[in-house]
Amino acid sequence: MNGGTRLEPEQAYRFARGEQVTTTTGQPVKLLRPLDFIVVADHANNIGAGLARHKFVVDPAFRRTEIGRAWQRALRDLRRRSDIDQQELESGPLLTGHRPGRVSVRDQRFRQTVWRKITSNADRYNEPGVFTAFIGYEWTPSVALTGGPHRIVIFKDGASMVNRVLPFTSYDSSKEEELWAFLAEYERKVGGAVLAIPHNSNLTGGEMFRLQDSWGQPLTAEYGRQRSLWEPLLEVTQIKGDSETHPYLSATDEFADFETWNGWGGRRGCRPSLDCLPGGPATRSNELIQYEYARSALKLGLAQQAQNGVNPFKYGMIGSSDSHTALASVDEDNFFGKVTSSEPSVTRFSNQSPTSNWEMSAAGYAAVWATENTREALFDAMRRREVYASTGPRMTVRFFGGWGFVPEDAHRSNLARVGYEKGVPMGADLAHGPSGRSPTFLIRAVKDPDGANLDRAQVIKGWRDRSGELYERVYDVALSDGRSVGRGGKVEPVGNTVDLTNVTYLNSIGDPELAVVWQDPDFDPDEHAFYYLRVLEIPTPRWTAYDVKRFGLEDVPEEVTMITQERAYSSPIWYTAEE
């Protein structure tokens, strides 16, 4: 936790389980519906230090606790070092240890004490079959404010196993290959299981999906095997914007400019925030954008598959909040921002840290198709990529690929069973089919019971042709309200029932369910390809609209977006051509 947050992991778990808690700013908050699982993942470099420093200052009783004593020892050791700027140490910047020129607490005893507290908290709130609390942390290799290829590390195991290691940090190494070596050593040494999830790729300055390793060398088959093994998932939507695609990369996709966090979309220019810093997204070249977004990465993976025989960017897709308030709350009408300064208030729109607060997205959540709500079942499902991302709504999404689905399969009551028996689920590989056949896809999406109707379901296809060129296309495969695809592939908009004065909408448009079997009309068995599902809701009020009404705000800047169109992204299904 950071950004001024005073809540502890205990409050994060209680909130996720559906209890009411009081925020750092003194506001009561509760989820409409509890979550099924969560990972509380603090930045490993200065894990626990922010809260420890605060309590050390304001709570004399804290000094007598195990963590308090460890904190005092760590400070004494730092003060003895001649290479430490004592003024910085006393004023507190030691807490931002993953930025250059700052001091961080690296004391092993303090880190071990905090880590044991973190792991024991997760075990205490983990209730198999009811609520899953994973143990995890964030690996933060970035050395500047512009972001970096951060990863969330999630363990399958409980505290008794995870406590045998300390979190691997950028002080150990800022190279992802060495993070993977740590994960491999954990599994070898402890006998457990662990994975890493890249997140927030849209603010990595072209680093997340670059085509060089950490030493600047071209990617190899071994690199691809390691990355695919340890990083099966990718976070594609969160508070700091959406990373599915970008209008610069997907110019013909009318829904590409969704919660775009940099100026390339033409809607939002350079601002006094992250993307205005040297090397930030707004100052980088257009060439780098392709290395920051999921759809582009999936296409680059096809090229690597053809070149090296291994796809390093074979990602299932999830959403996460990236909240630093201990509140995993991403509903538009119950959004509590990223940090304390962005919690609901009459001045929320005027705050500028870390960016203009109105630009933050109320997103996202990870959905997992698991056999039960346990660490083991959820982790195994994540490993096999049977997951999907939501920008917030809890819609249900099914996506299967095969060679023999027929139209009536989409309306069967046992759709999932048919999907598994006749094909493969999202996140899997589609084996070669009968000669002359095109793959078929079994699709069903159901609205969030407490949310908006659905506008449409789309299949996004990416492929590499025989000459090595990469392409993408968006197919509208299921449309609500009896609409159909018109001339030139155009579809009439679903409409808009949003009333901004009262901040309401009506489910008088759209459908509660969309189901279809779709066959690829452009399939070439000699081309590598991927397919994933994007499901869009009808337009609804954005969290900013709720704030305007709640606080009676006036003179809101024109650029503040008030209406959104929430969505879900399935994990892809891959087809690999025979060489």
Disulfide bonds with the S-S distance in Angstrom:
Cys270-Cys276 2.26
